[in-house]
Amino acid sequence: MAGINHFLVSIVENPSITLCVCLAGLYAAYYFFYVVKKPVIACGDKKLRHFIDEHCPISREKFWPTWWCFEGRAHTVLRALIQSSPHVDYSSEYLMTADGGEIKLDWDESDDHSKFPKATRPTILMLPGLTGSSKENYILHMVHDAREKGYRSVVFNNRGTGDTKLKTPRTYCASNIEDTEFVIQHIKDKYPDAPLMGVGVSLGGAILFNYLARLGEASQLSAGIVFSPAYDFRISTVTLEQPLNYWIFNRRLASNLCEMFRKNLHLFENHLDIDTSHVLQSESIRDFDERFTSKLFGYSSVDHYYTEASLYTKVHHLAKPVLCLSAADDPFAPEASIPMKEAAENDNIAIVKTSHGGHIGFLEGTFPRDRSYMYRWFNQFVSAVFEHGIKQE
């Protein structure tokens, strides 16, 4: 008791200690009352919501973001810097498209933990982000977890990514789903009896969402998961052009796009609508999309491209169940752009919105090197779909 009294006296008599204790108390109070929350889930279909609540216990839990870096930009940057990269032995397959292009698929077909026969083994198609590939740590974590559950994974590396070179003057964009259709048909031809679902991250999530919305019932996927997509590309580009977001994210991503373009410059030098020197001067994603992407894919303007690529107008077109995970503080897709109202009025979609998490961040635990809230959603929803199935009318 005397020791406690001495401690309290020392706090009172030392203003600096008193200030530190007060600040720590305020920080803790803010964290517990304003940061730690259950996710908000918008879902118009009671059966889908019941399915999620029954088979994904994470839906009923509070999300505890890493307490020392819960701000959205911090989550976004730190995930890329500190998360581990599980070892995966891929088997690569190269596909030739009708126009002479090349797509690389990276398969993980290890059956060490699988209870499923090869022909009917559940398969997950993964689509990485903007300039990402099968080597991204978020992809490696999900492939590793899928293997532990006995599932097969195949990562779709977009043209010119994943250590591949462009063979034709054609890349990829959020609104174009031709290569995605081609890849999915190839997988179904290879394993016609294996259930197949898709997982898309960021730009890959937008492509997957557009595929599912455009094909509706004709989609060959049983379900989809979309992590941190941009629901409205126009709003997202405006947000990314805010000063801090521009210097942390936008300029670097634009530089990555320009570098990929530079490596394949010879393919576009004679393209009538593209000024290659102007493209290489792009300092933002919007610059690049205006000078290159929109023109390459035949849009009249970058705003026309962004309108066609955006997801919020297509929620009602979904005919297969889709789970979307987004954070309210995502610097790439602000809270106002998340179509919660549309999701609450439509079947076949559940949008899970957390108060924090950033863009593909969702770090949790004091030392978030290996796990994240996003991976837990992946594990639980994938298992729910493959093990229990979602009954549809």
C-alpha positions in Angstrom: 0.0 0.0 0.0 2.8 2.3 0.8 4.4 1.7 -2.6 1.1 2.7 -4.3 0.9 5.8 -2.3 4.5 6.7 -3.1 3.7 6.2 -6.8 0.6 8.4 -6.7 2.5 11.1 -4.8 5.3 11.1 -7.4 2.8 11.5 -10.2 1.2 14.5 -8.5 4.5 16.1 -7.7 6.0 15.6 -11.2 4.1 17.6 -13.9 5.7 15.7 -16.8 4.6 12.4 -15.4 1.2 13.7 -14.8 0.9 14.9 -18.3 2.1 11.6 -19.8 -0.4 9.7 -17.6 -3.3 12.0 -18.7 -2.4 11.7 -22.4 -2.1 7.9 -22.1 -5.5 7.8 -20.4 -7.1 10.0 -23.1 -5.5 7.8 -25.8 -6.8 4.6 -24.2 -10.2 6.1 -23.8 -10.4 7.2 -27.4 -9.2 3.8 -28.6 -11.7 1.8 -26.5 -14.7 4.0 -27.1 -14.2 5.3 -30.7 -11.8 2.8 -32.4 -12.8 -0.7 -31.2 -16.2 -1.4 -32.8 -18.2 -4.1 -34.4 -18.3 -3.8 -38.2 -21.4 -2.4 -39.8 -22.9 -4.9 -42.3 -25.2 -3.8 -45.1 -27.0 -6.7 -46.6 -30.5 -6.9 -48.2 -30.9 -10.6 -48.1 -31.8 -12.1 -44.7 -30.6 -15.5 -45.8 -27.2 -14.3 -46.8 -26.9 -12.3 -43.6 -27.9 -15.3 -41.5 -25.4 -17.4 -43.4 -22.6 -15.0 -42.6 -23.6 -14.6 -38.9 -23.9 -18.4 -38.5 -20.7 -19.4 -40.3 -18.5 -16.3 -39.9 -18.3 -15.6 -36.1 -16.0 -12.6 -36.9 -19.1 -10.8 -38.1 -20.3 -10.6 -34.4 -17.0 -9.6 -33.0 -15.4 -6.2 -32.4 -12.5 -5.3 -34.6 -9.5 -4.4 -32.4 -7.1 -2.5 -34.7 -3.4 -2.5 -33.7 -3.5 0.1 -30.9 -0.3 1.9 -31.7 -1.2 2.6 -35.4 -4.9 2.6 -36.0 -5.1 5.5 -38.5 -6.0 4.5 -42.0 -2.8 5.7 -43.8 -0.7 4.1 -41.1 -2.5 0.8 -41.6 -2.0 1.0 -45.3 1.7 1.7 -45.2 2.7 -0.6 -42.3 0.9 -3.6 -43.8 3.1 -3.4 -46.8 6.3 -2.8 -44.7 6.0 -5.1 -41.7 3.8 -8.1 -42.7 5.6 -11.4 -43.4 5.6 -13.2 -46.7 4.8 -16.9 -46.3 6.7 -19.2 -48.6 4.7 -20.6 -51.5 5.9 -22.9 -54.2 4.0 -21.8 -57.2 3.6 -23.8 -60.5 3.4 -21.3 -63.3 1.2 -21.6 -66.4 1.3 -19.3 -69.3 -1.8 -18.7 -71.4 -1.9 -17.2 -74.9 -4.9 -14.9 -75.5 -6.7 -14.6 -78.8 -4.9 -11.3 -79.6 -1.5 -12.8 -79.0 -1.1 -11.6 -75.4 0.2 -13.6 -72.6 -1.2 -14.2 -69.1 0.6 -15.9 -66.3 -1.3 -18.0 -63.8 0.5 -19.1 -60.6 -1.0 -22.2 -59.1 -0.6 -23.7 -55.6 -1.9 -27.2 -55.9 -0.1 -28.7 -52.9 -2.3 -31.5 -51.5 -0.5 -32.1 -48.2 -3.4 -31.0 -46.1 -6.3 -31.6 -48.5 -9.1 -34.0 -47.8 -10.5 -33.3 -51.3 -9.8 -35.4 -54.5 -7.9 -33.4 -57.1 -10.8 -33.3 -59.5 -13.3 -31.8 -57.0 -10.9 -29.8 -54.8 -12.4 -26.3 -54.1 -10.4 -23.7 -56.0 -9.9 -20.0 -55.3 -9.0 -17.5 -58.1 -7.1 -14.5 -56.7 -6.8 -11.1 -58.4 -4.1 -8.8 -57.0 -4.1 -5.0 -56.9 -3.1 -2.3 -59.3 0.5 -3.3 -60.1 0.5 -6.3 -57.8 1.2 -10.0 -58.5 1.3 -13.4 -56.9 4.3 -12.2 -54.8 2.3 -9.6 -52.8 2.3 -10.5 -49.1 -1.4 -10.3 -48.8 -1.8 -12.8 -51.7 0.8 -15.1 -50.1 -1.0 -15.1 -46.8 -4.3 -16.1 -48.4 -2.7 -18.7 -50.6 -1.0 -20.2 -47.5 -4.2 -20.2 -45.5 -6.2 -21.8 -48.4 -3.6 -24.5 -48.6 -3.9 -25.2 -44.8 -7.6 -25.7 -45.4 -7.0 -28.1 -48.3 -8.1 -25.7 -51.1 -6.4 -25.0 -54.4 -5.3 -21.5 -55.3 -4.6 -19.9 -58.6 -3.3 -16.3 -58.9 -4.2 -14.3 -62.0 -1.3 -12.0 -62.9 -2.5 -9.3 -65.2 -0.7 -8.8 -68.5 2.8 -7.3 -67.9 2.8 -8.1 -64.2 4.3 -11.1 -62.3 7.7 -11.0 -64.0 6.0 -11.1 -67.5 6.4 -8.9 -70.5 3.7 -7.6 -72.7 3.5 -9.3 -76.0 0.9 -7.0 -77.5 -0.1 -3.3 -77.0 -2.8 -4.3 -74.5 -2.7 -4.0 -70.7 -5.6 -4.2 -68.2 -8.1 -1.9 -66.5 -10.9 -2.0 -63.9 -13.7 -2.1 -66.4 -12.4 -4.7 -68.8 -13.3 -8.3 -68.0 -12.3 -10.1 -71.1 -9.1 -11.6 -69.7 -10.9 -12.5 -66.5 -13.6 -14.4 -68.5 -10.8 -16.1 -70.4 -9.0 -17.2 -67.2 -12.1 -18.4 -65.5 -13.1 -20.5 -68.5 -9.7 -22.0 -68.6 -9.9 -23.0 -64.9 -13.3 -24.5 -65.4 -12.2 -26.4 -68.4 -9.3 -27.8 -66.4 -11.3 -28.7 -63.3 -15.0 -28.7 -64.4 -16.1 -30.5 -61.2 -14.3 -28.3 -58.8 -16.2 -25.4 -57.1 -14.6 -22.1 -57.9 -14.8 -18.8 -56.1 -13.0 -15.5 -56.7 -11.1 -13.1 -54.4 -10.1 -9.7 -55.6 -8.0 -7.1 -53.8 -8.2 -3.3 -54.6 -8.2 -3.0 -58.4 -8.4 -6.8 -58.6 -11.6 -6.5 -56.5 -13.0 -4.0 -58.9 -12.4 -6.3 -61.9 -13.9 -9.2 -60.0 -17.0 -7.2 -59.0 -17.4 -5.9 -62.6 -17.1 -9.5 -63.9 -19.8 -10.8 -61.5 -22.1 -7.8 -62.1 -21.8 -8.0 -65.9 -22.3 -11.8 -66.2 -24.9 -12.2 -63.5 -26.3 -15.7 -63.4 -23.9 -16.7 -66.2 -20.9 -16.3 -64.0 -19.0 -19.5 -63.4 -18.0 -18.5 -59.8 -20.0 -19.7 -56.9 -19.2 -16.5 -54.9 -16.8 -13.7 -54.5 -14.9 -11.7 -51.9 -13.7 -8.2 -52.6 -11.3 -6.4 -50.3 -10.8 -2.6 -50.3 -12.3 -1.8 -53.7 -12.9 1.7 -55.1 -16.7 1.9 -55.5 -16.6 5.3 -57.2 -13.4 5.9 -59.2 -14.0 9.6 -59.6 -14.3 10.1 -55.8 -11.3 7.9 -55.2 -9.0 9.9 -57.5 -10.1 13.2 -55.9 -9.3 11.7 -52.5 -5.9 10.4 -53.7 -5.1 13.9 -55.0 -5.3 15.4 -51.5 -1.8 16.6 -50.5 -0.9 13.9 -47.9 -2.4 11.0 -49.9 -0.8 12.3 -53.1 2.7 12.2 -51.6 2.3 8.9 -49.7 0.4 6.9 -52.3 -0.7 8.5 -55.5 2.7 9.7 -56.8 4.4 6.4 -56.1 1.6 4.3 -57.7 1.7 6.6 -60.8 5.5 6.1 -60.9 5.0 2.3 -60.9 2.5 2.5 -63.7 4.9 4.7 -65.7 7.7 2.3 -65.1 5.6 -0.6 -66.4 4.7 1.5 -69.5 8.4 2.4 -70.0 9.4 -1.3 -70.1 7.0 -1.9 -72.9 7.4 1.5 -74.7 8.2 -0.1 -78.1 4.7 -1.6 -78.2 2.9 1.8 -77.9 5.2 4.1 -79.8 3.1 3.8 -83.0 -0.3 3.9 -81.3 -2.2 6.7 -82.9 -4.0 7.9 -79.8 -1.2 7.7 -77.3 1.5 10.3 -76.8 4.2 8.1 -75.1 6.3 11.1 -73.8 3.2 12.6 -72.2 2.3 9.3 -70.6 5.7 9.0 -69.0 5.2 12.5 -67.4 2.2 11.3 -65.5 2.4 12.3 -61.8 -0.9 10.8 -60.6 -3.1 7.9 -61.3 -5.6 10.1 -63.0 -2.9 11.5 -65.3 -2.0 8.0 -66.3 -5.5 6.9 -66.8 -6.3 10.1 -68.8 -3.3 9.8 -71.1 -3.1 6.1 -71.5 -5.7 3.7 -69.9 -8.8 5.5 -71.2 -7.4 5.9 -74.7 -6.1 2.3 -74.9 -9.5 0.9 -74.0 -11.5 3.2 -76.3 -13.1 5.6 -73.8 -14.0 9.1 -74.9 -12.4 10.5 -71.7 -11.0 9.5 -68.3 -14.4 10.4 -66.7 -16.1 8.0 -69.2 -13.7 5.3 -68.1 -14.2 6.0 -64.4 -18.0 5.9 -64.9 -17.8 2.5 -66.6 -15.3 1.1 -64.0 -17.2 2.2 -60.9 -19.1 -0.3 -58.8 -21.8 1.5 -56.9 -24.2 1.6 -59.8 -23.9 -2.2 -60.4 -24.8 -3.6 -57.0 -28.3 -4.7 -58.2 -26.7 -6.6 -61.1 -25.0 -9.2 -58.8 -26.5 -12.6 -59.1 -23.9 -14.6 -57.1 -23.1 -13.8 -53.4 -20.4 -11.2 -52.9 -18.8 -10.2 -49.6 -17.0 -6.8 -49.6 -14.7 -5.6 -46.8 -14.0 -1.9 -46.6 -12.7 0.5 -44.0 -14.3 3.9 -43.3 -10.8 5.5 -43.2 -9.6 3.9 -46.5 -7.5 6.7 -48.2 -8.3 5.1 -51.6 -12.1 4.8 -51.1 -13.6 7.3 -48.6 -16.6 6.3 -46.5 -19.0 8.5 -48.5 -18.3 6.4 -51.6 -19.2 3.0 -49.9 -22.7 2.1 -51.2 -24.1 0.9 -47.9 -27.7 2.0 -48.8 -27.6 0.2 -52.2 -26.3 -3.0 -50.5 -29.0 -2.8 -47.8 -31.6 -2.8 -50.6 -30.2 -5.6 -52.7 -29.7 -9.4 -52.5 -26.4 -11.2 -53.2 -24.1 -8.6 -51.5 -22.9 -7.9 -48.0 -20.7 -4.9 -47.4 -18.7 -5.1 -44.2 -17.6 -1.7 -43.1 -15.1 -1.2 -40.3 -14.4 2.1 -38.6 -10.6 1.7 -39.2 -8.3 -0.5 -41.3 -7.1 1.7 -44.1 -6.5 0.2 -47.6 -5.8 -3.5 -47.5 -4.5 -2.9 -43.9 -6.8 -4.2 -41.2 -3.9 -4.8 -38.8 -4.8 -6.3 -35.5 -2.8 -7.3 -32.4 0.3 -5.6 -30.9 2.7 -7.2 -33.3 0.7 -7.6 -36.6 3.4 -9.3 -38.6 1.5 -12.4 -39.6 -2.2 -12.0 -39.1 -4.9 -9.4 -40.0 -8.6 -8.9 -39.7 -8.8 -9.2 -43.5 -7.3 -12.7 -43.6 -9.7 -13.9 -40.9 -12.6 -12.8 -43.0 -11.1 -14.6 -46.0 -10.6 -17.8 -44.0 -14.1 -17.8 -42.5 -16.1 -16.8 -45.6 -14.2 -19.1 -48.0 -14.7 -22.1 -45.6 -18.4 -21.2 -45.2 -19.0 -21.1 -48.9 -17.1 -24.3 -49.7 -18.1 -26.3 -46.6 -21.7 -25.2 -46.2 -22.8 -23.5 -49.5 -25.1 -20.5 -49.8 -28.6 -21.6 -50.7 -30.1 -19.3 -53.3 -33.7 -19.1 -54.6 
